[in-house]
Amino acid sequence: MKTDESLMTISLNTAKKLEELRELAERMLRVMDYYAWIAEKPGEIAHALDILKEKEKVDKYLAEAGEILEKYRNIELTGFKVLKRNKFGALISCHVPPEQGGCIYSVGKIVYPDEGCGPLSVFATIRAAAFYSYRIEGTTVWSCKFKPSPINRVWTKQLPTCLYDCLPCETALADWVMITEEVSPDLIARIMENQFKIDAR
């Protein structure tokens, strides 16, 4: 079982990495917009020199885009997943049941979104996961490994698209998730107790 301090450190590191990835994603969009602008230029001779002048910039931007995609492809982060058990004892999403595209989780098993569904969601910090779990009876918090997704929205077979900005604070979207161990309920209780003390000031 990880210590309180180690879980807090993981939370800070994950939040920092996610912020770096969001900045990379924004750069990627700028690269794609610039390349689209170049590609749309007319092909007449009158514009040939202009396109040649821009070739060096295009090559540079494409190289940068490749580096960004490589970072997304290789990175793996630690986060926290809020789950509940169904009547059979299986760990499932606390909101979306398996028949609607929700996933069933097992320790050490990599889980991917169901066919026809968008990225999975996790929390970047233990504090955000604790707050969310506190509001939903019967849930538990699990440490997890996940691969960040460049997609900024979620959806399921029956639920409409939900943009990233509409999701709970410190949510991270993932291409896959693997839960590793349950976070101590005592730690969750201490986090909430500390927050209540802060709110009461």
PyMOL commands that set and color helices and strands:
alter all, ss='L'
color gray80, all
select helices_A, chain A and resi 4-39+45-74+98-100+126-135+164-166+185-200
alter helices_A, ss='H'
color red, helices_A
select strands_A, chain A and resi 77-85+91-93+104-105+120-123+139-148+153-154+162-163+171-182
alter strands_A, ss='S'
color yellow, strands_A
deselect
rebuild
show_as cartoon
